[in-house]
Amino acid sequence: MKIYTSTKKIPGLETLSVTERMALLEQAANRMTVPEKTLLNLIKLLVIVPVFAFLLRVVDNWWSLAWAALILLLYPLFVKPLQYSLSAKYLKLNKAKEDE
């Protein structure tokens, strides 16, 4: 599985506008299988759970709030490429149906 850090790097989407790319990726994400959706949601959960753990530690250490904010800022940088990569293989199905 190739990791795509940007929607412009996905083959076939380079020439489209941002809204068109996002619409096609949304359709592709809807076609993901249940295990793929479950894997993506588990990864999201594994990224978000430490934020709440750090928020619980704010009473003892105020730096925990900074770490929680940092994780929330880095969340899209970690999760979005995985989401793009998992749904990119279903874009081929969209092209094949449009050609018919």
Backbone torsions as a table, in degrees:
resi	resn	phi	psi	omega
1	MET	NA	125.5	178.3
2	LYS	-88.4	138.1	-179.6
3	ILE	-92.6	123.2	178.3
4	TYR	-104.0	118.0	-179.1
5	THR	-86.0	-14.3	-179.9
6	SER	-142.0	152.4	178.6
7	THR	-70.9	-21.8	177.8
8	LYS	-71.1	-20.6	-178.0
9	LYS	-87.0	-6.3	179.4
10	ILE	-78.8	126.5	-179.2
11	PRO	-58.7	132.0	179.4
12	GLY	95.0	-13.0	-179.3
13	LEU	-109.5	1.7	-174.0
14	GLU	-61.7	-36.5	-173.6
15	THR	-90.0	-9.1	-176.7
16	LEU	-83.2	159.0	176.4
17	SER	-75.5	169.0	-177.7
18	VAL	-61.5	-43.8	-178.5
19	THR	-66.2	-37.3	177.8
20	GLU	-67.9	-41.5	177.8
21	ARG	-61.8	-44.1	-178.9
22	MET	-66.3	-37.2	178.5
23	ALA	-65.1	-43.0	178.5
24	LEU	-66.6	-38.5	177.9
25	LEU	-68.0	-33.4	176.4
26	GLU	-65.1	-43.0	176.9
27	GLN	-63.8	-41.0	179.1
28	ALA	-66.1	-37.8	178.7
29	ALA	-65.3	-32.7	177.6
30	ASN	-68.7	-21.5	-179.9
31	ARG	-91.1	-2.0	179.4
32	MET	-64.0	149.9	179.5
33	THR	-75.3	165.5	-179.0
34	VAL	-61.3	-43.5	177.6
35	PRO	-62.4	-35.9	178.7
36	GLU	-68.3	-41.7	176.9
37	LYS	-64.5	-39.3	179.0
38	THR	-64.8	-42.9	178.0
39	LEU	-61.3	-44.8	179.2
40	LEU	-63.0	-42.4	178.9
41	ASN	-67.9	-35.3	176.0
42	LEU	-66.5	-38.9	177.4
43	ILE	-65.2	-41.8	176.6
44	LYS	-60.8	-41.7	179.8
45	LEU	-64.3	-40.9	179.2
46	LEU	-66.0	-25.2	177.6
47	VAL	-82.1	-35.8	-174.9
48	ILE	-82.2	-32.5	-176.9
49	VAL	-56.7	-42.7	177.9
50	PRO	-61.0	-27.9	176.8
51	VAL	-60.5	-45.5	179.9
52	PHE	-69.1	-34.3	176.4
53	ALA	-63.8	-41.5	177.4
54	PHE	-67.4	-36.3	178.0
55	LEU	-64.9	-33.5	176.8
56	LEU	-69.4	-25.6	-178.7
57	ARG	-88.8	0.1	-178.3
58	VAL	-61.2	-30.3	-179.9
59	VAL	-60.2	-38.9	-178.9
60	ASP	-88.0	-35.3	-171.9
61	ASN	-143.8	116.8	-178.5
62	TRP	-69.4	-20.6	178.3
63	TRP	-67.1	-19.9	177.1
64	SER	-61.9	-32.7	177.5
65	LEU	-65.2	-38.7	177.7
66	ALA	-65.9	-40.9	178.1
67	TRP	-65.3	-39.0	177.8
68	ALA	-63.4	-42.5	178.4
69	ALA	-64.4	-39.1	178.7
70	LEU	-63.2	-43.1	178.4
71	ILE	-63.2	-41.2	178.8
72	LEU	-65.4	-34.1	177.3
73	LEU	-71.1	-34.3	-179.4
74	LEU	-85.7	-9.2	-178.8
75	TYR	-53.3	-51.2	-179.6
76	PRO	-66.0	-29.8	179.5
77	LEU	-69.0	-23.5	-179.4
78	PHE	-96.4	-42.0	-171.9
79	VAL	-84.3	-41.6	-176.6
80	LYS	-59.9	-44.7	177.1
81	PRO	-59.7	-36.7	176.8
82	LEU	-66.2	-40.2	178.3
83	GLN	-65.3	-43.4	178.0
84	TYR	-61.4	-42.3	-176.9
85	SER	-68.8	-39.7	179.3
86	LEU	-69.5	-34.6	-177.7
87	SER	-90.9	-10.2	-177.7
88	ALA	-64.4	-33.5	-178.2
89	LYS	-69.2	-19.4	178.3
90	TYR	-86.9	-7.3	174.2
91	LEU	-68.5	-30.5	177.7
92	LYS	-62.9	-36.1	176.9
93	LEU	-64.2	-38.8	178.5
94	ASN	-62.5	-43.8	-179.4
95	LYS	-64.5	-41.7	-178.6
96	ALA	-64.4	-38.4	179.3
97	LYS	-71.5	-33.9	179.2
98	GLU	-70.4	-32.2	-179.5
99	ASP	-71.5	-26.5	-177.3
100	GLU	-74.8	NA	NA
